Amino acid sequence: RRLEGSLNRLSMDVSGFSPAELMVRVDGRKLTVTGKHEKKTESEAGVRSQEYREIRRETLLPEDVNVQAVLCSLSQDGQLCIEAPRLALPAAQGRDIPITAKNPPAMMCAPCCRRRRKTSRASANLPWRKIPSRPQIGQSVKP
């Protein structure tokens, strides 16, 4: 199996089988190739011979394959070629991604106020400032 541009291509040797003796089936993503060849002969001397061949191959098609558009062909030299076009992916559109806050830090209502408050919806528009969680370098620590 190989990928050529927008086609997944699979080829296999089925020489000795005619197109009427082969069957290619897609069931979901599973691709199955089966073939049966039977030939009976009898010579003038009364010698009978029987030739029987059977083939069965299964493979999973990639998820990005359009299973409704799978095509196959048989070459003169007995190569079965199966082509499965890839699905066209929709163009990615830009979008805004919302940011949600988890465990918002405790806030003070203003620099002059030393009471800690939690933010609420009603007070979300007030001029809050973050309370430092630990002293900054060069900052004095008050007990």
Phi and psi restraints in degrees (value plus and minus 20) as a CYANA .aco file:
   2 ARG   PHI    -166.6  -126.6
   2 ARG   PSI     137.2   177.2
   3 LEU   PHI    -124.4   -84.4
   3 LEU   PSI     104.9   144.9
   4 GLU   PHI    -145.6  -105.6
   4 GLU   PSI      78.3   118.3
   5 GLY   PHI      43.4    83.4
   5 GLY   PSI    -137.6   -97.6
   6 SER   PHI    -118.0   -78.0
   6 SER   PSI      -6.8    33.2
   7 LEU   PHI    -138.8   -98.8
   7 LEU   PSI     117.8   157.8
   8 ASN   PHI    -115.0   -75.0
   8 ASN   PSI     108.2   148.2
   9 ARG   PHI    -143.5  -103.5
   9 ARG   PSI     113.2   153.2
  10 LEU   PHI    -148.7  -108.7
  10 LEU   PSI     111.0   151.0
  11 SER   PHI    -151.1  -111.1
  11 SER   PSI     128.1   168.1
  12 MET   PHI    -167.4  -127.4
  12 MET   PSI     131.9   171.9
  13 ASP   PHI    -104.4   -64.4
  13 ASP   PSI      97.6   137.6
  14 VAL   PHI    -146.8  -106.8
  14 VAL   PSI      13.1    53.1
  15 SER   PHI     -80.4   -40.4
  15 SER   PSI     120.7   160.7
  16 GLY   PHI      79.4   119.4
  16 GLY   PSI     -29.7    10.3
  17 PHE   PHI    -130.9   -90.9
  17 PHE   PSI     120.9   160.9
  18 SER   PHI    -112.4   -72.4
  18 SER   PSI     142.6   182.6
  19 PRO   PHI     -76.4   -36.4
  19 PRO   PSI     -52.7   -12.7
  20 ALA   PHI     -89.9   -49.9
  20 ALA   PSI     -41.4    -1.4
  21 GLU   PHI    -112.8   -72.8
  21 GLU   PSI     -22.5    17.5
  22 LEU   PHI    -130.9   -90.9
  22 LEU   PSI     130.8   170.8
  23 MET   PHI    -160.3  -120.3
  23 MET   PSI     111.9   151.9
  24 VAL   PHI    -136.6   -96.6
  24 VAL   PSI     107.8   147.8
  25 ARG   PHI    -153.0  -113.0
  25 ARG   PSI     119.6   159.6
  26 VAL   PHI    -135.3   -95.3
  26 VAL   PSI     105.2   145.2
  27 ASP   PHI    -148.8  -108.8
  27 ASP   PSI      81.5   121.5
  28 GLY   PHI      48.6    88.6
  28 GLY   PSI    -142.3  -102.3
  29 ARG   PHI    -119.1   -79.1
  29 ARG   PSI     -23.8    16.2
  30 LYS   PHI    -105.0   -65.0
  30 LYS   PSI     103.4   143.4
  31 LEU   PHI    -125.4   -85.4
  31 LEU   PSI     107.7   147.7
  32 THR   PHI    -144.3  -104.3
  32 THR   PSI     110.4   150.4
  33 VAL   PHI    -135.4   -95.4
  33 VAL   PSI     103.4   143.4
  34 THR   PHI    -147.9  -107.9
  34 THR   PSI     131.1   171.1
  35 GLY   PHI    -174.3  -134.3
  35 GLY   PSI     122.7   162.7
  36 LYS   PHI    -154.5  -114.5
  36 LYS   PSI     109.8   149.8
  37 HIS   PHI    -148.1  -108.1
  37 HIS   PSI     107.2   147.2
  38 GLU   PHI    -156.1  -116.1
  38 GLU   PSI     111.9   151.9
  39 LYS   PHI    -159.0  -119.0
  39 LYS   PSI     104.5   144.5
  40 LYS   PHI    -135.4   -95.4
  40 LYS   PSI     114.1   154.1
  41 THR   PHI    -154.3  -114.3
  41 THR   PSI     134.2   174.2
  42 GLU   PHI    -158.6  -118.6
  42 GLU   PSI     105.7   145.7
  43 SER   PHI    -101.8   -61.8
  43 SER   PSI     149.8   189.8
  44 GLU   PHI     -85.3   -45.3
  44 GLU   PSI     -43.9    -3.9
  45 ALA   PHI    -102.7   -62.7
  45 ALA   PSI     -20.2    19.8
  46 GLY   PHI      70.7   110.7
  46 GLY   PSI      -9.7    30.3
  47 VAL   PHI    -104.4   -64.4
  47 VAL   PSI     105.2   145.2
  48 ARG   PHI    -123.2   -83.2
  48 ARG   PSI     122.1   162.1
  49 SER   PHI    -157.3  -117.3
  49 SER   PSI     130.5   170.5
  50 GLN   PHI    -154.9  -114.9
  50 GLN   PSI     111.1   151.1
  51 GLU   PHI    -137.2   -97.2
  51 GLU   PSI     110.7   150.7
  52 TYR   PHI    -158.8  -118.8
  52 TYR   PSI     107.6   147.6
  53 ARG   PHI    -153.1  -113.1
  53 ARG   PSI     124.5   164.5
  54 GLU   PHI    -160.5  -120.5
  54 GLU   PSI     122.8   162.8
  55 ILE   PHI    -154.9  -114.9
  55 ILE   PSI     123.6   163.6
  56 ARG   PHI    -169.7  -129.7
  56 ARG   PSI     101.5   141.5
  57 ARG   PHI    -151.5  -111.5
  57 ARG   PSI     117.7   157.7
  58 GLU   PHI    -149.1  -109.1
  58 GLU   PSI     124.3   164.3
  59 THR   PHI    -171.3  -131.3
  59 THR   PSI     133.5   173.5
  60 LEU   PHI    -113.8   -73.8
  60 LEU   PSI     109.4   149.4
  61 LEU   PHI     -97.7   -57.7
  61 LEU   PSI     129.0   169.0
  62 PRO   PHI     -80.5   -40.5
  62 PRO   PSI     137.5   177.5
  63 GLU   PHI     -85.6   -45.6
  63 GLU   PSI     -45.6    -5.6
  64 ASP   PHI    -110.3   -70.3
  64 ASP   PSI       1.6    41.6
  65 VAL   PHI    -117.8   -77.8
  65 VAL   PSI     119.1   159.1
  66 ASN   PHI    -103.4   -63.4
  66 ASN   PSI      77.1   117.1
  67 VAL   PHI     -88.1   -48.1
  67 VAL   PSI     -38.2     1.8
  68 GLN   PHI     -97.4   -57.4
  68 GLN   PSI     -34.4     5.6
  69 ALA   PHI    -134.9   -94.9
  69 ALA   PSI       2.0    42.0
  70 VAL   PHI     -91.4   -51.4
  70 VAL   PSI     113.5   153.5
  71 LEU   PHI    -144.6  -104.6
  71 LEU   PSI     132.0   172.0
  72 CYS   PHI    -162.2  -122.2
  72 CYS   PSI     132.3   172.3
  73 SER   PHI    -164.5  -124.5
  73 SER   PSI     135.4   175.4
  74 LEU   PHI    -138.9   -98.9
  74 LEU   PSI     102.2   142.2
  75 SER   PHI    -103.0   -63.0
  75 SER   PSI     148.7   188.7
  76 GLN   PHI     -81.7   -41.7
  76 GLN   PSI     -51.3   -11.3
  77 ASP   PHI    -110.1   -70.1
  77 ASP   PSI      -7.4    32.6
  78 GLY   PHI      66.4   106.4
  78 GLY   PSI       0.9    40.9
  79 GLN   PHI    -115.2   -75.2
  79 GLN   PSI     100.3   140.3
  80 LEU   PHI    -110.3   -70.3
  80 LEU   PSI     102.1   142.1
  81 CYS   PHI    -132.5   -92.5
  81 CYS   PSI     103.2   143.2
  82 ILE   PHI    -134.6   -94.6
  82 ILE   PSI     105.4   145.4
  83 GLU   PHI    -136.4   -96.4
  83 GLU   PSI     107.8   147.8
  84 ALA   PHI    -145.5  -105.5
  84 ALA   PSI      88.1   128.1
  85 PRO   PHI     -89.6   -49.6
  85 PRO   PSI     126.2   166.2
  86 ARG   PHI     -97.6   -57.6
  86 ARG   PSI     130.4   170.4
  87 LEU   PHI     -90.2   -50.2
  87 LEU   PSI     122.3   162.3
  88 ALA   PHI     -97.4   -57.4
  88 ALA   PSI     102.1   142.1
  89 LEU   PHI    -100.6   -60.6
  89 LEU   PSI     119.8   159.8
  90 PRO   PHI     -85.8   -45.8
  90 PRO   PSI     127.6   167.6
  91 ALA   PHI     -84.0   -44.0
  91 ALA   PSI     112.7   152.7
  92 ALA   PHI     -91.6   -51.6
  92 ALA   PSI     108.3   148.3
  93 GLN   PHI    -123.9   -83.9
  93 GLN   PSI     124.2   164.2
  94 GLY   PHI     -90.2   -50.2
  94 GLY   PSI     132.0   172.0
  95 ARG   PHI    -172.0  -132.0
  95 ARG   PSI     133.0   173.0
  96 ASP   PHI    -103.8   -63.8
  96 ASP   PSI     118.8   158.8
  97 ILE   PHI    -130.9   -90.9
  97 ILE   PSI     100.2   140.2
  98 PRO   PHI     -89.5   -49.5
  98 PRO   PSI     128.2   168.2
  99 ILE   PHI    -127.3   -87.3
  99 ILE   PSI     106.9   146.9
 100 THR   PHI    -130.5   -90.5
 100 THR   PSI     119.5   159.5
 101 ALA   PHI    -110.3   -70.3
 101 ALA   PSI     115.5   155.5
 102 LYS   PHI    -135.6   -95.6
 102 LYS   PSI     113.2   153.2
 103 ASN   PHI      27.9    67.9
 103 ASN   PSI      48.7    88.7
 104 PRO   PHI     -81.7   -41.7
 104 PRO   PSI     125.1   165.1
 105 PRO   PHI     -90.0   -50.0
 105 PRO   PSI     137.6   177.6
 106 ALA   PHI     -85.1   -45.1
 106 ALA   PSI     125.5   165.5
 107 MET   PHI    -145.4  -105.4
 107 MET   PSI     136.9   176.9
 108 MET   PHI    -129.2   -89.2
 108 MET   PSI     128.3   168.3
 109 CYS   PHI     -92.7   -52.7
 109 CYS   PSI     -49.3    -9.3
 110 ALA   PHI    -183.3  -143.3
 110 ALA   PSI     144.5   184.5
 111 PRO   PHI     -80.0   -40.0
 111 PRO   PSI     -49.0    -9.0
 112 CYS   PHI     -99.7   -59.7
 112 CYS   PSI     -38.4     1.6
 113 CYS   PHI    -113.4   -73.4
 113 CYS   PSI     114.2   154.2
 114 ARG   PHI    -127.8   -87.8
 114 ARG   PSI     -13.0    27.0
 115 ARG   PHI    -100.8   -60.8
 115 ARG   PSI     117.3   157.3
 116 ARG   PHI    -106.5   -66.5
 116 ARG   PSI     120.4   160.4
 117 ARG   PHI    -154.5  -114.5
 117 ARG   PSI     133.5   173.5
 118 LYS   PHI    -117.7   -77.7
 118 LYS   PSI     126.6   166.6
 119 THR   PHI     -93.4   -53.4
 119 THR   PSI     125.7   165.7
 120 SER   PHI    -153.5  -113.5
 120 SER   PSI     150.3   190.3
 121 ARG   PHI     -83.1   -43.1
 121 ARG   PSI     -58.7   -18.7
 122 ALA   PHI     -89.3   -49.3
 122 ALA   PSI     -52.0   -12.0
 123 SER   PHI    -125.2   -85.2
 123 SER   PSI      -6.7    33.3
 124 ALA   PHI     -86.9   -46.9
 124 ALA   PSI     -44.1    -4.1
 125 ASN   PHI    -112.8   -72.8
 125 ASN   PSI     -18.7    21.3
 126 LEU   PHI     -96.8   -56.8
 126 LEU   PSI     136.9   176.9
 127 PRO   PHI     -96.5   -56.5
 127 PRO   PSI      56.0    96.0
 128 TRP   PHI    -101.0   -61.0
 128 TRP   PSI     136.1   176.1
 129 ARG   PHI    -153.3  -113.3
 129 ARG   PSI     133.2   173.2
 130 LYS   PHI     -93.6   -53.6
 130 LYS   PSI     123.1   163.1
 131 ILE   PHI    -106.6   -66.6
 131 ILE   PSI     105.4   145.4
 132 PRO   PHI     -82.6   -42.6
 132 PRO   PSI     116.2   156.2
 133 SER   PHI    -100.0   -60.0
 133 SER   PSI     -45.3    -5.3
 134 ARG   PHI    -167.9  -127.9
 134 ARG   PSI     136.4   176.4
 135 PRO   PHI     -84.0   -44.0
 135 PRO   PSI     124.6   164.6
 136 GLN   PHI    -101.8   -61.8
 136 GLN   PSI     141.1   181.1
 137 ILE   PHI     -82.6   -42.6
 137 ILE   PSI     111.5   151.5
 138 GLY   PHI      64.5   104.5
 138 GLY   PSI     -20.2    19.8
 139 GLN   PHI    -115.6   -75.6
 139 GLN   PSI     117.1   157.1
 140 SER   PHI    -101.2   -61.2
 140 SER   PSI     128.0   168.0
 141 VAL   PHI    -122.0   -82.0
 141 VAL   PSI     103.8   143.8
 142 LYS   PHI    -118.0   -78.0
 142 LYS   PSI     115.5   155.5
